[in-house]
Structure formats: C-alpha cells, structure tokens
Amino acid sequence: MARRRRGLPIDGVLLLDKPQGLSSNQALQRARRLYQAQKAGHTGTLDPMATGLLPVCFGEATKFSSQLLDADKVYRARLRLGVTTTTGDAEGEVLQERPVPALDEASIEAVLARFRGEIEQLPPMYSALKHQGRPLYELAREGKTIERAVRRVTVYDVRLLALEGEEFTLEASVSKGTYIRTLAEDIGEALGCGAHLTALRRLKTGPFTAEGMLTLEALEGFEDAERQAHLLPMDVLVAHLPSLTVAADAAKRLTHGQPARLEVGALAVESTVRLYHDGAFLGLGVVAGPQEVAPKRLLSSAAAS
C-alpha cells in the first residue's frame, strides 16, 4: 500500500525573503511547515550569510522550478577592502591583510568597468559545485583543494552605490553561474588590496523582484487564508514561454500522454510551450511537428480532470 504523504496539497510559488544565518533548505522547510505543504522546493540556493529573494515552490510548482536555474540575477553586495578570507566572505578565516590605497568613487568605477561584460571566473572551493558526488565546500572544510575549470559568465552591469571608508556597496546584474564572492575578490585584487564580502542580498531572479517578498516573521503573523493569498500561480515560473490554448479533445489526449494536433503558428519544432484549456494551466508541451504538440511536463491535476 502506498504511503500517504503528510501535509496539504498546496500548489504555488512564494517569494521568500531569506534571512541571514539560515541555509536555503532551512528557510524552505520553515516556510513549508507554515503552509503545512506536502511538497516544497526552491529554485537555486543562497549562502547562509546571504539574504533576499528565494522563490519557494509548493506542490506541483516544483515541476517547473528548474526553469529558474538559468535565470539572470541581481544582487546588492557590501565589500570590505584590505582583508581576504578563506571563503571570500565574512564567515571565513582571515588569509591576508593589506593596506588600502586612497580610493574615491572615480577610481572604483574605473575598476568596475573592467568587470562589465563577459568575464572568466574560477569557481570558489566554498561552493555547492560537486566533485565525485560531494559538494566542494565539504572538501574545502577538510582542507582539500580540487582543480576547477574556469567558466565564462556575464556581468551585465555592476555599479557603485556607496563608499564608506574601507567598505563599499555595489549592485550587480549577472548571468547564471556567477559567484558574487569571486567577483568581490577579483575586484579587490584589481584595486590592489584584496577584499571579501560582508553582506549579500539577492534582489531579482528571472522575472521575480524583491518587491513581492515576504519574511518568515510576516508569514508567521498571517492567518492561513492570508498566507495562501500571497502564493503566486504555478505558471509564473514559465511565463517567458509561448502559450497555446487547446480544445477539450486535444487536452484529453495530452493529459493522457499522447500528442495532439494543434495549430502552432510560427513556433519552431522542439519549442517548449505553455498549455491551457478553459483558462486553466495544464503544464508544458513541446512542438513535435508543424501541427503537433506532445506532452512534456503536465500537472497531475490536469490528468485527473
């Protein structure tokens, strides 16, 4: 007999403001308990030191969470000049201290300009990248260093927000896979004194911005109905994809795992599309031919209806 999953069958997306000091999974589990949700997942980790936007997916929304893994992101970061650490942030041990040269906004801006566009980064040892099935940060804590491949990332923009003594704050808009700790370290080296992160906050990921975020404390203060009202519909995760509306017969075929004849217009073969019937989101399909769409990832509730 199948074991029944505990909790409520809640579907939707929560824009959580992750607090400092919790891992992404710890924050996720606290949110899941507040909603009493059967199933939950997030769309990309934030370091425990970092705060800010962590989209949390409940229920069937987890089927589409991978759509955000490739999303561009925006961060606000505070750098401490003159000190480098083992982790590249304030949680590591001090490696080296160097004098900080006289800097003004113009000299920092001149260095930041060198980091705009496509750049190369060496992923840090204190990262979730895996080597032979183990996260690099676990190996780093054992004192091991693994050879990593340099990767190319894009810094769409990085700008100075404030300069206060030997610390300054910047905002960076970056492509997937960009390590802000590494960016901070590299900027520090370019300034001739080294640097590490003392604060990091994510302000945007894909289509989501900090404007709609809620803290765990705010969620704790809500009644159940109010908490539910703050969930976004599942299809916000795939809003960037083209959509097709299907008739009842096509919807039945698709939800039973069969391809259906559909007018796809100018969409190319292998394009992923959102599927709707009577205004209800069914899930994702893929264009299989000039007039054919095959199911790709559909909601269980759609198949049951």
N, C-alpha and C positions, 0 to 999 in steps of 0.2 A: 504494500500500500504506500502511495507517495506521501511523503511527509509534507504537511501543510505549512506554508511559510507564515511566520508570525508577523503581525502588523497589518496596516491598512493598505489597500491597493491604490495608492495615490500616484498620479502622473502629473508631471510638470517640471518647471525649472525655477529655481530660487537663486537670486543674485545675492550671495552671501558676502558680507564684509568680514573676511577672516581676521581674527585678532592676532596680535603678536604673541608668540610663545606656544601656539598650538601648531601641530603639523596639519597639513591639508586633510588627512584622513581623520584626525581627532575632531577637527571642526565639522567635517562631513557627518561623522557619527553623532555629534551633539545635535546637529540640525535634523538628522533622520529620527532621532528619539523624540524631538519636539513635535514632529509631524506624525510620529508613530508609523512611519512608512515601511512597507515590506522591503523595498529595494532602493538603493541610492548609489550614486557615483559622481565623481567630479570630472572636470574637463581639462585637467592639467595642474600640476602641483605648484604650490608656493612654499618657499622655505619657511620653517617655523618663525624665523625672525621677521619675515615679510608680512605685510597686511594688505587688505584690499580685496579686489574683485575675484571671487571664486564661484563661478557658476556651478550649482549643485543640481544634478538631475535625479528626479524621483521616478520610480516605476519604469514605464515603457520609454520615458525620455532617455534612459540610459542607452537605448539602442542607437541614439543619434549623437551621443556625447563626443564620439571620435571626430565629428565634423569640425569641432573647435580646436583640435590638436594642432592643426596647421594654421590657425588664425594669427594675424598680426596682433601685437600688444603694445600698450603704452604704460610706462612706469614713471613714478617720481622717486628719485634716489638722493640720499644725502651721503657725501663722501668726506672722509677725514683724511687730510693730506699729511704726509710725512711719516706715516706708520703703515707697514704691510703686515698681514696676518696669515696664518696657515690656511684659513678658509676663505680669505678675501672679504670677510665681513667681521663685525664686532664680536662674534661668538668664538673666533679662533684665537690662538696664542700669537703674541707679537713675534714677528720674524726679524724685523729691522726697523729702526727709527732713523730718519734723516732730516736735516734741516729743510724747512720750507722756504723757497725763494720768495722774494717780494712779488706778489701776483695782484693783478687787477682784473676787472671784468674783460677788458680787451684781450689780455694775454691768454685768459682761459678760453674765451671764444675762439681765438686763433687756433688753439689746440683742438677744441671740439670740432672745428670744421674738418680736421683731418680724419675724423671718425664717421662722417656722414657718407652714406652710400654703401656699396658692397665692401665688406672688410673680412679679414680672416681672424678666427678665434680658435684658441686651443681650449677645449672644454676643461673645466677645473676638475681636480680629483674629488673635491667635495661636491659631487653632483649625482643625480639619480641614473646616469648612464650605466649600463651593465657590462661587466666583463665576466665571461663564463658563468652567466646567470646571477652574478652578485652585483649590487649597486657599488659604484666606485667609492661612495662615501664610507661604506663599510670597510673596504680595503684601506682607505686613507686613514681611518681610525686605528688600523692595525700597523700603521707606519709604512704601508706599501705604496709604491708609485707604479702605475701602469702606463705604458706608452699609449697616447691618444692621438687620433688623426685630427689635423687642423680642419675646421669646417668653415665654409663661406656663409655669412649671414648678411642681412641688410639692415642698416640703421637709417631709417627714412628721415629722421630728424633727431637731433639732440641739442638742447638749448639750456643755457644757464638761467636759473630762476632767482638765485640769491647767493651772495658771497659774504660769509661771516667769519673773519679771522682765518683759521686754518681748516674751515669746513665750507663746503658749498653744496647747493641743491641744484639738481638738473632734472629735466624731463626728457625721456627718450621714447621714441616711437620706433618699434623694431619688428623684424620678421620672426617667425617661429625659430626656436633653437638658439636664440641669442641669450647669452648669460650676462646679466647686468653686473654681477660681481666681477666677471672678467673684464667687461667694459670699463668698470671703475678702476681696476688695477692697471689696465693698459693706459688709461687717461693719466693716472698718477705717474706712471713711468715716463709718459710723454712730457709731463710737467717737471720731471727731474727729481721728484721726491717720493714717489710711491703714494699709494692711497688704499683705503679699504672702505667698504660700505658700512655706514652706521644705521641706516634706515632705508627701507624699500617698500613702496606701496604700488600695487597694480591698479591702474585707473581705467583700463579698457582691455577687452579681449574680444576679437571679432566684432560682432555688432553690438555687444553689450558695453555699457559705460557705468561709471561709478554712481551715476545719478539715481539708479534704482536699487542700490544695495541696501541690505538690512543687516544689522548686527545680531549676534546671538541673544544679546540682552533685550533688544527690541522684540525679537520673536518670542522670548520667554514671557513678555508682558502682554502678548496678544491672546485673545480667545481663539479657539480652534477655527471658527469661521473667518476671522480676520486674517489669521495665518494662511489659510487656504486661498484667500482673495489675493494674496501677494505672489502666488505662483503664476508664472508665465506659461502659456500653452506650449506643448512639445514642439510644434513646428517652427517656433522662433529659432531653433537650432539649425534649421535648414532653409531659412528664409532667403538665403542667397541663391538657391537653386530655382530653375524654372518650374512652373506648376502646370498640371493638366487636370481638367475636370473629366471624370469618367461617368458613363451611364451605368445603370444598375447591372446590366448583363456583364459589362466589362469589369465592374467592381467585383462581381461574384467570381469570375474567372481568376482575377489577380489574387484575391484573398484566399483562393484555393490552390495557389501556387502555379497557376497556368498563365501563359502570355495572353494578351488581348489585343484585338485590332483597335488602333486609336490613331486619330489624325495628330501627327506630331509637328506639323509645320516645318520650320527650317532647322529643327533640332538635329544635331548630328548623332549618328549611331554611337552607342555607348555613353551618351549623355545621361546623367542621373537627374531624375525629375521627382517633384513632389506630386502626390496623387490625392485627389479629393473627390468625394461623392456626396452630393447634397450638402455641401459646405463642411463636411466632416473630413478631417485628415486621416488618410488610410495608411500612409507611410511612404516609402520610396520605391520607385521603379527605375528601370533602365531601358533606354530606347534600343530595341533589338533589330529594328529594320525601318524602312520608310513609313510603314503604317502598323508598327507592332511595338508594344511595350511589355517587358517582362517584369515580374515582381523582384525586388531587390531586398528590401527590409520593411516589412509591414507590421502594423500593430496587431497584437494578439486579439485585441477587442474588435478590430475590423474583421478578422477572420471568423470571429464568433457571431457576428451580427448577420 
